[in-house]
């Protein structure tokens, strides 16, 4: 179950979304952000649950979902109550080994064989490091749509090809299906940093998102990105990157050029620097090995008369 989803602001400017009716926009947005969504893009949800959460009637839910299926945005298996967001993996990166591991775990729970196959194939196309290999469970095809209008394998393949062509046309027209970009926005600096985090450190949660957003506000995109790169190279976590940022802040480093200049200065110090050897200052007489040490001074000797006088004085005190 997902606890955190984002929507790119350009969702509302997407060509497909602009032409939707209010209830259609609501349902599409709900399918991208509800608490059942998963990293693999496939999750289980019933028409009844969708109706309760959105306030739409079951008939309206089915009608809108039919339209989304026809448009190639989703696929739905009524028997298993599973939905597959077609372009989810494209816009929700699983390049990070941690995220890929989560996808592997979720794939095991997918009930619809076609959905499982689609997820694995899509991950391979996007070069996500998942370990799962598709193994057909049976030879029985389970329809994607509702039970009244299930599609044959050939019809689904034709539709999938048409959907891919449509997506390519959208890309050429700079309409990158903004509606499906639930967690990644290519034109937002913060979202690029989020994707960078996913690729190098793992799954983003609300706290991490707020932290990265704050760091971006304090240090800017270039410094945060560079700190992330250095932490990843050293096989460290994001806290290490934050330590780098704090160190730069202490040195009044504010731009990437300042970082490069500091790197050069540090390299020069390492190259030409020598360890200082602490030396004690010796007294003058000790600097020459052949010089004689000064003789120790001694107290003058006490005369016998003085001794007798002190004894007599002490005796007189005792007798008195």
N, C-alpha and C positions, 0 to 999 in steps of 0.2 A: 504494500500500500504506500502510495506516495504521500508525503506530507508537505511538499513544497513544489510549486510550479510557477513559472513566469510566462507572461505573454508579451511578445514584442509589440510596441506601440503601433507599428505599421500593419498590424493585423487588420485594423479598421480601414486601411488604404489598399488592401489587397483586392485585385480585380474581381476575384471570385466572391470574396466576402461582401464587397460593395453592392453586388446584385442580389444578395440574400434578403429575405424578409426578416423582421425583428425576431420572430420565434426561431427562424433558421439560424441566425447569427448566435442567438442564445444557446441553442442546442450544440452547435459546432464548437463554441467556446467551452461549453460544459464538458464535452467529450475530450477536450485537450487538457482540462485542468482539474477534473474531479479527483476525489481522494482514492479512486480505484486505479488510476493510471500507474503504469510501471515503466521501468527503464527500457524494456525490450519493445514497447509499443503495443503489446497485446495484454488485454486484461479482461476479467470477467465482470459482466454487469447485465442486469435484466432490464427489459423495457419498463417494467413496473417501477424499478428503482429510479430510472431516468425520469419517469413521469412524476414521481414523488419529489425528487430534488429540484426539478425545473418548474414544476407547476403546470406543465403541458399535459394534455390528455394523452392516453396511450395511442390513440389514433393519430394525433398530431406528431407524436414521437416517431411512430412508424413511417409516416409520410415523409418527414424531414430526413430520417435516416435512409430511406429509399433514394432520396435525391442525392445525399452524400455518397451513397454507394455507386449510383449512376455516374456521378462526377469523378469517381476514382479517389475520393478522399478517405473513405473508410471501407472496411469489409466486416461483415457481421455473420456469425454462426448462431442461428436461433436455437438449435438443439443444445449447444454447449454454453449458450449465453456469453459468448466471447466476441470481443470487438478488436479489430486490428487497425491502427492508425497507419495508413499506407506510407507516409513520408516521415514518420516519427524519428526513425533512426538517422535519417539524413540530417535532421536539424537538432538532434540530441546526441551529441558525440559520445562514443564508447571507446575512444582511442586509449584512454587510461586503462592500464591493466586491472585496476580496482573496479572500474565501471564495467569493463568487459567480463570480469568475474561475476559481477552481479547479474549481467545479462545471461551468462551461462546458467546461473542458478534459476533464473526465472523461466528460461526455455524449458526446463524440466517440468514445469507446471502447466505448460500450454496443452490444452486438450485437443485442439483442432490441428490435425496433421499439416494441412495446407499452410496454416499460419506459422507453424513451427518451421516449415521449409522456407517460407518467405523471409522470416527473421534471420535464419542462418545464412541464406543466400545473400540477403542485403548486407549483413555484417561482413561477409567475405568480399563483396563488391567494394565496400567502404574501407576495407583493410583494417577492420577492428579485430583486436587479438583475442577473439573468443576461441575456446577449445572444443566446443560442441560440434559434432558432425551429424548431419541428418541421416537418420535411419528410418525408412518407411515402416510405419506400424502395421499397416494393412493396405489392401488394394481397393478399399471402399472409399469413394470420394464423398466428402461431406460438403453440402452446398454452403456458399458464403452468405447469401442473402437470407431472407425469411423463408419459411417452409413453403410458402405459396409461389415463390418465384426463384427457386434455387437454380444456379447456373451449372452447366456442364463444364468439364475441364477445358475443352476447346474454347468455349465461349469466354471463360474466365481468362484464358491466355490471350485471346484477342483483345479483351477489355484492358488487360494489363499492358499490352503493347500500345494500345491507344492512349492509355493514361501516361505512359512514359513519353510518348510523342508530345502529348499535350503539355507535360511538365517541361520538356525541352523548349517548346515554344514559349512557355511562360518565362523560362530563364533567359531566352534570347531577348525578350521584351522587358527584362529586369523585373519581372513579377515572380519573385522566388517563393511563392506559396507562403507568404508571411504568416498566414493563419496557423500553419503547423509548427511554427518555430516557438515551441512552448518554453524552451530553456536557453536557446542560443539566438542571438541577434547579431548578424554579421556587420551591421553598420553602427553598433554601439560599443564604445570603448570598454565600458564596464562588462558588457556581455562577452566581449573578446577575452577579457581577463578571466571571466567565469569559465569559458571554454578552455583557456590555457590551464586553469586549475584542474578541470576535469581530465585533461590530457596528461597532466603530470603528477597530480596528487590524489585524485579520487572524486567521490561523489560530493556535490555541493549541497549543503543544508542551509536553512535560513540564517544561522549565525555566521557561517562562512561568507555567504553572500553579502551580509551587512558589513562584515570586516573588510572584504575586498572593496566594497563601495566606499567605505571610509578611507581606506588607504589610497584609492584612486583620487579622492577629493583632496587628500593631504599632499600626495607626492606626484600625481599625474600618471598618465598611462605608461609612458616610456620607462620611468624608473621602476614602477611596479612590475612591468613585464620583464625588465632586465633582472630584477631581483629574483623573480620566479625562475628564470632561466638558470641563474647561478645556483639556486637552491636545488633545482632538478639535476644539474650536472654533478653536484656533490651528493646526490641521492639523499637529500634532506627534505623536510616537510615545509609547509608554508610559514610556520613560525620562524624558521631559519631565514626565509625571505624577508620577513618583517624585521628581523635583527639586522639584516643588511641595510634596509631602508632607514632604520634608526641610526645606524652608524653613519650613513651618508648625511643624515639630517644634522648630526653633531659636527660634521665637517663642512656644513653649509653647502653641500652638493645638491644642486637643484635641477640640473639638466643632464642629459646623456653625455653631452660634451664634457661636463664637469667630471662625470664618472670615468670617462676615457683618460682625461688628464690626470686624475688621481691614480689610475692604474699605471700610467707611465711613471709618475713620480714614485709610486711604491716599488716598481720594478727597479728604478734607479737606486733607490735606497737599499734594496736588497743586494744589488750588484756591487755598489761601492761602499756600503756600510761595513764598519769593523767594530768588533766588540771592544769596549773600553776596559782596560785593565787598571784596577785601582791600585795605586802605589802609595805606600806610607812614606812620609818625609822623615829621614834619619837625622839625628843631630850631627853637627859639623864634625865632631871627633870620630863618629862612626863611618863617615864617608870614605876615609882612607884606611885601608886594612892595616897599613904599617904604622898608623898613628897610635900613640899610647893613650890609654884611657886615663882621664884625670884621677889622681889619688883621692881616696875617700877621706873626708875630713873627720877628725876625731875630737872629742871633748878634751880639754886640758886636764892633766893629772891633778888630784887633790893632795895638798902637802900634809905631812904627818901632824904638824901643829894644828891645822884646821880640823883634822880628824879628832885630836884630843880635845879640842874646844867643843866640838859638837857632842862628844860623849859626855863631857862634864856637864854640859847644858841639859842633856837628857836625864842624867843622874839626879841633878838638882830638882828637876820637875817631879820625879818619882818620890824623892824624900819630902818635898814640900807638900 
